[in-house]
Amino acid sequence: MVRNEKRPKNMPRKCGSPDLIQIQQCKKSMRFMRKGGNVINILFFIESLSGGGAEKVLRNLVNAMDQTKFCITVQTLYPENVEKYLALGIRYKHCYPAKNRINKLRMRAEAAAGLTYPLHIRDDYDIEVAYLESGSTKIMAGSTNRRALKLAWVHSDLQNWANPDDFAAATKKYYARYDLAVCVSENVRKSFEKLYGDTVPAVTVYNTIDDGEILRKSAETLSPDVSKRKLTIAAVGRLSAPKHFIRALTAHKRMLEDGLDHDLWIVGDGEERSLLEAYIQENHLDASAKLLGFRENPYNLMYAADILVCSSIFEGFSTFVTEGLILGKPIVTTDVSGMHELLSDSEYGLITANDDEAFYEGVKRMLTEPRLLEHYAEQAKIRGRDFKCEKLAKDTEAFFERELRKKRGK
């Protein structure tokens, strides 16, 4: 399926249309135009498009890419709401017709046998991208397209995963089938190289962030269930162990005990929600600490807050912190992968040691030191100007074009 609607005459022609005949015509057009070096046929494979991490970054990238240069296909395991996620002209495919028990069993069996690619993915692509570690990388390693440039995106500092050496030993055979591992930060790249050695060359390509959408949505009115009452600290992300939101709650509790009146908003959902709810109830924080759940628009909450905090144990390259810089918000974060690339040595946001005490002291400083909030708000605005969607997308497109020329010996 290709997303397509009637468009004005002056709009650039997109690749594709909804019906099979037009898709076939689109493929013929791609082949013809590629001979002239104009259009690159690129596939991005990811297990799902829903979510706020790598999935959102992928949506930002493909929606910003130049469709006069690239004919873009996005493929997932199961059907997704592409009208919600993908721009017009992007071709969308899925491997299985529905997400149910039978198809999950079929998917696992075919993936284990290396059959997912030949049965569901194979096509005439110039570039094939596995856009997430683990499942996507394993599936796309089964590619039989010798002509394609094969890229494996790496979003996480894999040395912080459980049993990283065992994971690397089990997955080296998959990464060896790629031309490049594409890491989202320098720290992620260095970590990958330590684990995988010379298995596959690794490079750094920074995430594409849609600054226009962030600024636009930040201006929307807060929903009726949220009220800004006082100085407010906000954190956004999946409620999972790596994000370590219990650290943010602990710091919140200690600062209230110190007489520093404020509210804490935690935006997101995930497997640790019950743990965080229990901590809030046991410590009588119901009035000041709010778990706001997943929000389609977290940006108006981030903009309304006075301070943004990242309490993570580890990260790859924090989308949340990048978005906070675009919004010009003061930031306190633990020293995890990518933060020095984003904030320098606490020049654009306050970086603390990756432990509970240092994080607490850092947030407390932001609340108590005169003019520190204002200083970091100004610094965030300066740094945020570097994250323009158009520039980041063009840098990534240039990377694709350059590496494909190398692959083809041009």
C-alpha positions, 0 to 999 in steps of 0.5 A, spaced: 500 500 500 502 507 498 499 513 502 496 517 496 491 523 495 489 528 490 494 533 490 495 540 487 498 540 481 505 544 483 506 539 489 512 534 487 510 527 484 510 522 490 512 515 488 505 510 488 498 510 489 493 505 493 492 500 488 496 494 485 496 497 478 499 503 480 504 500 485 507 496 479 507 502 475 511 506 481 516 500 481 517 500 473 518 508 474 523 507 480 527 502 475 527 507 470 529 513 474 534 509 477 538 508 471 539 516 471 541 516 478 535 520 480 531 515 485 534 510 490 529 505 492 530 504 500 526 499 505 526 501 512 524 494 516 522 495 524 517 490 528 512 496 529 511 503 528 507 505 534 512 507 540 516 513 542 523 511 541 526 508 535 519 508 532 518 515 532 525 517 530 524 512 524 517 516 522 521 523 523 526 520 518 522 517 513 516 523 513 522 528 512 526 525 506 526 527 499 521 523 495 524 526 489 530 522 491 528 516 494 522 511 493 521 509 501 518 503 503 516 502 511 515 494 513 513 492 519 511 485 522 503 486 523 498 492 520 499 499 523 495 505 522 499 508 517 495 514 516 496 516 523 504 515 522 506 516 515 506 521 510 503 521 503 507 517 498 511 512 502 509 505 501 507 501 506 507 493 507 506 488 513 509 481 513 502 478 517 495 480 516 493 480 523 497 480 530 494 474 533 496 468 537 497 463 530 501 469 526 505 470 532 507 463 532 508 463 525 512 469 525 517 466 530 517 459 526 519 463 520 524 468 523 528 462 526 528 458 520 530 465 516 524 465 512 521 471 514 525 475 508 524 471 502 517 470 504 515 476 506 520 482 504 524 480 498 523 486 493 528 490 488 531 495 493 537 499 493 538 500 500 535 495 506 535 498 513 534 494 519 532 500 524 532 496 530 536 491 534 535 484 535 528 482 531 529 487 526 536 485 525 536 478 525 530 478 520 533 482 515 540 479 516 536 473 511 536 478 505 538 475 499 539 481 495 546 481 494 545 488 490 543 492 496 546 496 501 545 493 508 544 497 514 543 495 521 541 501 526 543 501 533 539 505 538 542 502 544 548 502 548 549 495 548 554 494 553 548 496 558 544 490 556 544 484 560 549 479 559 552 484 553 558 479 551 553 473 551 548 477 546 554 479 542 557 472 541 550 470 539 548 476 534 555 477 531 553 472 525 547 477 523 551 483 524 557 480 519 551 480 514 551 487 514 555 493 510 555 497 516 552 498 523 549 505 524 549 508 531 545 514 533 551 517 538 558 516 538 558 513 545 553 507 542 558 506 536 564 506 541 560 501 545 558 497 539 565 496 537 568 494 543 563 488 543 563 486 536 570 488 534 571 488 526 565 484 525 562 490 521 564 497 520 560 502 525 559 509 523 555 514 527 548 518 524 544 522 528 537 521 529 532 526 525 527 530 530 521 533 527 522 540 531 516 543 527 511 538 530 514 539 537 514 547 537 507 546 534 504 541 539 507 545 545 503 550 544 496 546 544 492 547 551 493 542 556 488 537 557 483 538 562 486 532 567 492 536 568 493 542 572 499 546 572 499 548 580 506 550 582 513 549 580 513 543 576 518 538 574 517 533 568 520 526 565 517 523 559 519 516 557 517 508 557 516 506 564 521 501 564 527 499 568 532 503 564 529 509 565 529 508 572 523 513 574 524 511 581 530 515 582 526 521 580 520 519 585 526 518 590 529 525 589 522 528 589 520 525 595 527 528 598 526 535 596 519 535 599 522 533 605 527 539 604 521 544 604 522 545 596 515 545 594 513 542 587 510 537 583 512 532 578 509 529 572 511 522 569 509 522 562 509 515 559 506 507 560 510 501 561 511 495 565 514 499 571 507 503 572 505 498 578 512 499 581 511 507 581 504 507 583 506 503 589 512 507 591 507 514 590 502 511 595 507 508 600 510 515 601 504 519 600 506 523 594 499 522 591 498 530 591 504 532 588 507 526 583 502 524 577 503 518 573 500 521 566 500 515 562 502 515 555 500 522 551 499 523 543 502 530 545 507 530 551 510 537 548 505 541 551 506 538 558 514 538 557 513 546 555 509 547 561 514 544 566 519 548 569 525 543 569 525 537 565 529 531 568 532 524 565 533 519 571 536 513 566 541 508 568 542 508 560 540 511 554 542 511 546 541 518 544 535 521 548 530 523 544 526 526 550 532 531 552 533 533 544 526 535 544 527 539 551 533 543 548 528 544 542 523 547 547 528 551 550 527 547 557 532 547 563 535 540 563 538 535 569 540 528 566 544 523 569 551 521 565 548 516 560 550 515 553 549 521 548 549 526 554 555 529 553 554 530 545 547 533 546 549 538 552 557 538 552 560 538 559 554 541 562 554 547 558 547 546 555 544 542 561 546 540 567 549 533 567 550 529 574 553 522 575 549 516 574 547 515 581 541 517 586 545 522 590 548 526 585 541 526 581 538 529 587 543 534 588 543 536 581 535 537 581 536 541 588 541 545 585 536 547 579 531 549 584 535 553 589 541 556 585 539 563 583 538 564 576 540 557 574 534 555 571 534 562 567 541 560 565 540 553 562 533 555 559 537 560 555 543 555 553 538 550 551 535 555 546 542 556 543 543 548 543 536 547 540 537 551 534 542 545 531 536 540 531 533 542 525 529 536 521 531 538 514 538 539 516 538 532 520 534 529 514 539 531 509 545 529 512 542 522 513 540 522 505 547 524 504 549 518 508 545 513 504 547 516 497 555 516 499 554 509 502 550 506 496 556 509 491 561 506 495 557 499 495 556 500 487 564 502 486 562 509 483 
